[in-house]
Amino acid sequence: MHTMKTTTSLFLLLAFTSAGFAADRTRESQTNDIREAVFRYQFDRIAPGKQESVKLYVLGVGESCSDPSDEFLKRFADRQPPVKKASASSYVPNEGLVDKETHRKALMFWANSIAWISDTDVEVSGAYHSAMLSASSDYYTVKNENGKWKVTEVNNKWTRRVLTH
């Protein structure tokens, strides 16, 4: 009897642990889909007024604004302006953020931390900056609707705009 209780307890422990790991893996596999939704939202809502002067979008992910994978960047192969990793740009005094290769103006987008509210709702900390012109940091509410992640709400943390005359 004691052996049966021990075996049952061990089985339940393993089952719950496995379910927890499976949920984490499922969430982890959705990270790129969530970040893609935030970036596309930023491109469509933030960038239109800057597109004439900006010739490149650069992306950073995570706490340290690391480069996304090459595989992730393929999701934006059809975008104009083209999309590259954050490390493809550099800050040049009196010019701002530029493409290291062409020295054309760049606009950086960043999708930082993802906080899971539920299996279908997350909050993403994100930002953009165009060096000397403007910058903004926001919280994006992203929901999974019918299998597709979509930004449904944005709350601004801070915005900086430089007025030019």
Sequence and secondary structure as in RCSB ss.txt:
>XXXX:A:sequence
MHTMKTTTSLFLLLAFTSAGFAADRTRESQTNDIREAVFRYQFDRIAPGKQESVKLYVLGVGESCSDPSDEFLKR
FADRQPPVKKASASSYVPNEGLVDKETHRKALMFWANSIAWISDTDVEVSGAYHSAMLSASSDYYTVKNENGKWK
VTEVNNKWTRRVLTH
>XXXX:A:secstr
 HHHHHHHHHHHHHHHHHHHHHHHHHHHHHHHHHHHHHHHHHHHHTSGGGTTT  EEEEEETTTTB   HHHHGG
GTT SS EEEGGGEEEETTTEEEETTT  BEEEEEEEEEEESSSSEEEEEEEEE TTSEEEEEEEEEEEETTEEE
EEEEEEEEEEE    
